[in-house]
Amino acid sequence: MHTMNNLVITHYLFPAELFAEAQPHVVSTVLGSCVAVCLYDTKLQIGGINHYMLPLWNGTGLASPKYGNIAIIKLLERMEKLGSNKANLVAKVFGGGDVLNKTGSSSSFSIGKRNAQLALDMLAEHKIPIIAQSLGGNHGRQILFNTQTNEVRQKYV
């Protein structure tokens, strides 16, 4: 990871949270069936990330970033508040593993698959190109996202 004066500000992203700041950070999170969408502004060189647990908010209770359809919109709004133009954004998408299913058989109700598909669909709908992805499988992932360089390091866990 690139550092500024050998100091890197780190941030741990918990499930149902999102993070985007103008100041460079290295954001880490651990994903199982959850999905993280990393957005990066190629002009401003700033990035943001979310970590959602379920694909769709059903309309009851709080519209929380725990849900993909809320988390992606909220992250887009946060990036736009920082000065980003949607046309300059690119995305990297991680997670969506079937971590509870170690048998290799696939369940059509897999939360991980549905989380991943929601990210792909919403980014396509907003015309944000996905330049990297690591989705599915039956392992969890730890990712480190450098919001200044758009570098992502992934380790299977």
Sequence and secondary structure as in RCSB ss.txt:
>XXXX:A:sequence
MHTMNNLVITHYLFPAELFAEAQPHVVSTVLGSCVAVCLYDTKLQIGGINHYMLPLWNGTGLASPKYGNIAIIKL
LERMEKLGSNKANLVAKVFGGGDVLNKTGSSSSFSIGKRNAQLALDMLAEHKIPIIAQSLGGNHGRQILFNTQTN
EVRQKYV
>XXXX:A:secstr
   BTTB  EEE  TTEEEE SS  EEEEEESS EEEEEEETTTTEEEEEEBSBS   SSS   TTBHHHHHHHH
HHHHHHTT  GGGEEEEEEE   TT  SS   TT HHHHHHHHHHHHHHHTT  EEEEEE SSS EEEEEETTT 
 EEEEE 
